[in-house]
Amino acid sequence: MGSPDINVKYVAHLARIALTDEEEQKLSAQLADILGYVEKLKEVDVSGVEPTAHPFPLVNVSRPDEVRPSLPHEEAMRNAPVQANGLFVVPKIVE
């Protein structure tokens, strides 16, 4: 397996991870092993394999959408720490 050129410092910066020199060396070696394995997987003949997102079929386990009585307004607002004009008051997060 070849050792691909990996800029571990750059990747750590993007991920907002502080690494020691020892951790950088260890991570670089681990990433090189992983990328080498991915290169080896490219050699496998998958011409007869249909592309899939999941190995098993997924089934929607949600309940059917039905109209049901909603929570009374007074009960919904009962635990609101701050309210005004019948609405929840929340901190502004977008300027």
MOTAMO-V11765 format. One record per residue. N is the residue number from 1. PHI is phi in whole degrees, 0 to 359 (* if undefined). D_LAST is the distance of its C-alpha to the last C-alpha in whole Angstrom. Layout:
# MOTAMO-V11765
n | phi | d_last
N | PHI | D_LAST
N | PHI | D_LAST
This chain:
# MOTAMO-V11765
n | phi | d_last
1 | * | 51
2 | 282 | 50
3 | 258 | 47
4 | 293 | 44
5 | 283 | 42
6 | 242 | 39
7 | 270 | 36
8 | 296 | 36
9 | 299 | 34
10 | 295 | 31
11 | 296 | 31
12 | 297 | 30
13 | 297 | 28
14 | 299 | 26
15 | 275 | 26
16 | 59 | 25
17 | 243 | 29
18 | 269 | 31
19 | 238 | 34
20 | 282 | 38
21 | 301 | 40
22 | 296 | 42
23 | 294 | 40
24 | 298 | 39
25 | 296 | 42
26 | 295 | 43
27 | 295 | 40
28 | 300 | 41
29 | 295 | 44
30 | 295 | 43
31 | 295 | 40
32 | 298 | 44
33 | 297 | 46
34 | 297 | 43
35 | 295 | 43
36 | 296 | 46
37 | 294 | 47
38 | 299 | 44
39 | 299 | 47
40 | 295 | 50
41 | 296 | 48
42 | 295 | 48
43 | 281 | 52
44 | 287 | 52
45 | 281 | 53
46 | 243 | 51
47 | 299 | 52
48 | 262 | 53
49 | 254 | 50
50 | 284 | 48
51 | 298 | 44
52 | 221 | 42
53 | 269 | 39
54 | 221 | 41
55 | 289 | 44
56 | 235 | 45
57 | 297 | 44
58 | 266 | 41
59 | 242 | 41
60 | 289 | 38
61 | 259 | 39
62 | 287 | 37
63 | 286 | 38
64 | 297 | 39
65 | 283 | 36
66 | 232 | 38
67 | 284 | 37
68 | 226 | 37
69 | 298 | 36
70 | 269 | 33
71 | 291 | 32
72 | 300 | 32
73 | 305 | 29
74 | 299 | 31
75 | 291 | 31
76 | 295 | 28
77 | 272 | 26
78 | 306 | 29
79 | 260 | 27
80 | 294 | 23
81 | 296 | 23
82 | 222 | 21
83 | 217 | 21
84 | 210 | 21
85 | 55 | 23
86 | 77 | 24
87 | 237 | 20
88 | 289 | 19
89 | 255 | 16
90 | 235 | 14
91 | 294 | 11
92 | 285 | 8
93 | 243 | 7
94 | 240 | 4
95 | 262 | 0
